């Protein structure tokens, strides 16, 4: 993990439960663990320096849907 990313994002940048959600004006880090366990913040305050749910892995997202909603309707 790049040191600048480590400093600004923290553990989420290297966690398999994190998902980067991009909108036209902002980027947010979503904690997928919050879906099953309400004790995890849905959008944690960054940088996350300690997290009991951290598991090393690649975050997802960034190029996906602009909003965090369910599957898009098929046309």
Secondary structure by P-SEA (a helix, b strand, c coil): ccaaaaaacccccccccbbbbbcccbbbbbcccccccccccccccccccccccccbbbbbccccccccccccccc
